Amino acid sequence: MKKSRFQLFFQFQFILIFIFLGLISCNRNTYEIVVYTSVDQVFSEPVLKVFEQKTGIKVKAIFDTEETKSTGVLNRLITEKDNPQCDVFWSGDPMRADVLKQKGITESYNSSASIGINPVFIDKDYHWIGFSSRARILLINTDLVSAEDIPQSILDLTYSKYKGKVAIANPLFGTTSFHIAALFAELGNEKAKQFLSDLKRNKVVIASSNGDVKKKVSTGEVSMGLTDTDDGNEAIKEGAHVKMVFLDQNGFGNLIVPNTVSLIKNSPNQENGKKLIDYLLSVEVEKMLAESCAQMPLHKNVPIPESVPSLDNIVAMKVDYSAVAQQSDSIKEFIKQWLEQ
């Protein structure tokens, strides 16, 4: 039976639609990429824009909020495990990246751009690779704390002379949660719980974020607070009377917090994902982040501003990132109860 011209016309229209949809799909895979990041948008977005300009690959970025730093996009990635929408996870710390590895959400990618980065900042299975780092520091208001009264260890913050004078961001989120989990791994559960209990009895001030810690120290609402080097550097640039202190230099060391980048397993745009990872691990990006937010490069001989500390001059805490990732889950209920005390 012959088809009418009407039938042939609509059959032809359907063929054109399928070809068009196929071209859109091909174009999306060729020219797009989706990245989730817990790094502040003001610092991460310019880097992604330069990548777009250099490659012509359109980047769709999903950013965390300051208050739920690192947990928002992390939970989204876990929810999307069986139907990944993201290609690359750019994390502000290795703990979140290792959580995703343990849940089978990321896959191995050994980028050649990681050559020259200390292996301690690279997952042994290449599920994440570290680059530009921050450090956890004690930010001191120099108008309120004399040189001889500056704590030398994080454990000193429980001393009675610092009662009500110390701030810390909510330890369920961001680098603070990483810091607390690392302390549990370093000190053991009993000593770490005792430290937090003593800190609470000493009336530690719980801030909403690291940026809020910086603000409270800068304005003199508290005398000192635990935050990150990028926040400390911002306070100094703003003219606040503050000083950054690296703690436990004669003990277990100061926590270093590298950025990490991971390739999402079975993501829609694998090849573009690898291109973005290669770019984020480049010397060019480390230089950009050193200039924009005082991050410390992990590659050697990267030109940096004088205000950026050198990792060569810091005694770093030795961290088993896998153990810290596991620790973060096991202490979550304790931290919630601690906050409610």
N, C-alpha and C positions, 0 to 999 in steps of 0.2 A: 504493500500500500504506500503510495507516494505521500510525502509530507507536503502540507500546504506552504505557501510562501510565509504565512503568518507564523507557522510552527518553526520554519527554518530561521526566521528573523529572531525569534526568542531564543532558539538554540544557540545562535551566533552571539547573542547578547550575554548568555550565561558563560560561554567560552571566554569572551572578553573580560568578564568579571573575574573569572578564575585566574586568568593571566595577570590581570592587574593586582589581585591580592598576592599572587606569587612574587610579583616584582616588588611590592611593598615589603613582604617578608624578607626577601633577599636584600633589599636596601637597608632594612632595619639591622640585619645581622652584619652588614658590611660597614655601616656608618653610625651605629649606636652602641652605647654601653651603659649599664646601670651600676652605680656604686653606692653603697651604704657606708656612712662614716660617722664616727663618734668624735671626730676632731672638729674644733670650733669652725663654723662656716666662714667666719671672717678670714681665717688662715687657709682653710682647705679649698675653698671655692676658687680663689685666684690661681692656685696650682692646676686645678682641673680645667680652668679656662685656657691656660697656656697649652695644656695637652690638646685641647680641642683645636686651637689655632695651628699647632704644629702638625697634627695628623688629619684634620678634617673629620674626626670621629666625634659625633655628638654625645655628650655625657649628661645622663640624667642622674642627679645626685639627691640622695635622701639623707638629711642631717638629723642628728639627735638634738634635743633641747639641753640647755645648761643644767636644769634641775634633774633630768633623768639620764644624764650623760652616760653613755655606753650601754645602758640596759634597754633603751627603746629599740634601736636597730638590732641589737642582739636578739631580743625576743621575737622580733619580726622575722629574722633569718631562721630561727628555730621553728616558728609557725609555718614558714614557707618551705621547709625541708623537702617535702615530696613534690613541690611545684615551684622550684626556684625562680624568683623574679629578678634577682640581683646577680651580677657577674663578679664583682670585686668588693671585699670588705676591707676598708681602711680604718683600722682601730687605733685609738689613742694609747693602747697598752697591749701587752702580749697575753694577758690573762683571758680576755674575751676571745681572742683568736684561738687559744688552746681549748677553751670550752667548746667552740664550734668543731674543732678537730675531733675531740672526744665524742661528739654527737654525730660524727660522720657527715658533716655539712660542707666541709672544705676538701680540697684535693691537692695533691703534691704538684708544685711547680718550682723547679730549680732555675731561677732567672740568672742569666749570666751577669746581670747588672749588680748582683750581690757580691761579686768578687771584690775582696778587700774589706768586707764587713766582718767583724769579729764573730766567729761561729757561736759564741755564747748568746748572741742575739738572733740566731737562726734556728728554727725548729729542725730537729735531726731528720725529719721526714719531709721537710720543705712545705709543710702546710701553712706556715707563715714565715715571713722574713722581716727582721727589724730594720728600721732606718731612723732618721732624725729623732733624737731623744730629748726628753726632759728629765729633771730630777726632782724628787720630793725634797722640799726644803722647809726650814723653820724661818718664817718671815718675822723679823723683829722690828718693833717701833723704837728707834734709837732715842727718842725723846723720853721714853718711859722705862727703858731697860739699859742699865749701865753695862759696860764691857765685861766687868767681872761677874755679872749676874746672868750672862747669856748661857742657856743650857748647852751642854756638849753631847748629850745623848737624848734620844726620844723618851727614854725611860725617866729622865729627869723631870719631865713635865708633870709628874705626879707629886712633886715636892710642894709642901704647904705654901712656900713663898710665892708660888705661881697660881694660887687658888683664885679661880674666877678670871684669870688673865690670859687663858689660852683658848683659841678657837680651832675647830676642826670641821671640815665639811661632812655632811651626812655620809656615814661609811657604808651605806648600801649602794652608793653610786660612784661612777667615775674612778679617777686614780686613787681616791681615798679608800675605796673598797679593795682595790689592788694592794694598796699599802698595808691595810689591816690584814688581809689574807697572807701577805708576805711575812708579816710579823708573826702570825700564827705558825707558819711553816718554819720560821727561824727560831722562835722561842719555845715552841711547843704549846699545846692547848692550855695547859694549866697556867703557865706564866703569862701568856698573852691575855687570857681572860682576867687574870689578876691585874694586869696593867690597865685594861679598859675599865675595870671596876674601880680601881684607884683614881683613874682619870675622871670618872663620873663623880666620885666623892669629892674630887678637887674642883667640882663645879665647872667642868669644861663647857665652853659655849659651842653649841651645834649650829653651824652656818648652813645655808641652803646650797652652797656650791663653793668651789675653790675661789671663784671670783668674789664671792661674798666674804670669804676669809680675808682676802687681800684688802677689801674695802674696810672691814672692821679694824684691821691692824693699821691701815693708813690713816684712818680718822681718829685712832686712839680709843676706840670702843673696847678693844682688848690690847694687851701689850705684845702678843705674839700669836702666830697661828701656823698650822701645817698646810702647805699649799704646794704649787709646782713652780719651777723656775720661770716659766713664761709669765705667770701671774706676778711673781716677784719682780721680774724685769719691767713689766708694765707699770707697776707701782713706782719704781725708780724713775722711769721715763716721765711719769706724771708729776714728779717732784716731791713725792712723799718722803718723809724722814724715816726710811726703812733700810734694813740690811738683810741679805740672804745668808743663812747659815746652813752648812752641810753637817749633818749630825753623825755621831758614832764613827768618827774618823780614826779613833783609837780602839774601836770595837768591831762589831759585825758589819759596819759600813752603811753607806747611804743608798737608798733605793733609787736606781736608774730606771726610767720609764720610756723605752723606745716606742715609736709608732710601729705598727706592723701592717702588712698587707697580705691578703689571702685570696686565693681563687676559689670561687664557690663551685661545688660539685654539680655537674650537669646543668650549668648555667646556660642561658640562651646564646650568649656571645663570647664563647671561650677564647677565640683568637684575639679579639679586641681586649678582652680581660687581661691577657698576657702582655699585650702592648702597654696597657696602663700600668700594670705592675712593674714592668721594665722601667717605665718613665719615673714612677714614684721612687724607685730605688736608685735613681741617678744622682750624681754629684750636683747637677743643676738644681734639682728639687731640694736637696739638703742645704744648698746655699740660699735658696729662696726662703726656706723655713728658718734658717739662722738669722736672716735679715728681718723677717716679718714678725717672728715671735720668739727669738732668742733660743731656738732649739739647737742642740749640740749634735753635729754630724757624726755618723758612725764610720764614714769613709775618712781616710787620712788626707791631710793637706787640702781640705776644703776651705776657701777664703771665708772668714767669718768676722763680724764686728768685734771690737775689743771687749764689749760688754758681755759677750757670750762666754760662759765658763768652758774650760776644756776638761773632757773626761779623763785626760792624762793626770789631772791634778786632784781627782776625787777617788777616795777609797770606796769602791762600790760594794753593795751587798751582793753576795752570791745567791742567785735565785734559781730554783728548780721550777720553771714556769708551769709544767704539767702538775706538779704537786700543789702549787699555789691555786691553779684553776680548780682542782678537786677540793681544796680547802675552802674556796669561796662559797661553794654550795653547802658544805657541811656546817659552816658557822653562821649562815644567814639567819636562822631562827634566833640564835643567841644575840646577834646584832640587833634584831628587831626588839627583843626583850630589853636589851641594854638601852635602846633609844627611849623606851617607854618608862624607864625608871625615874 
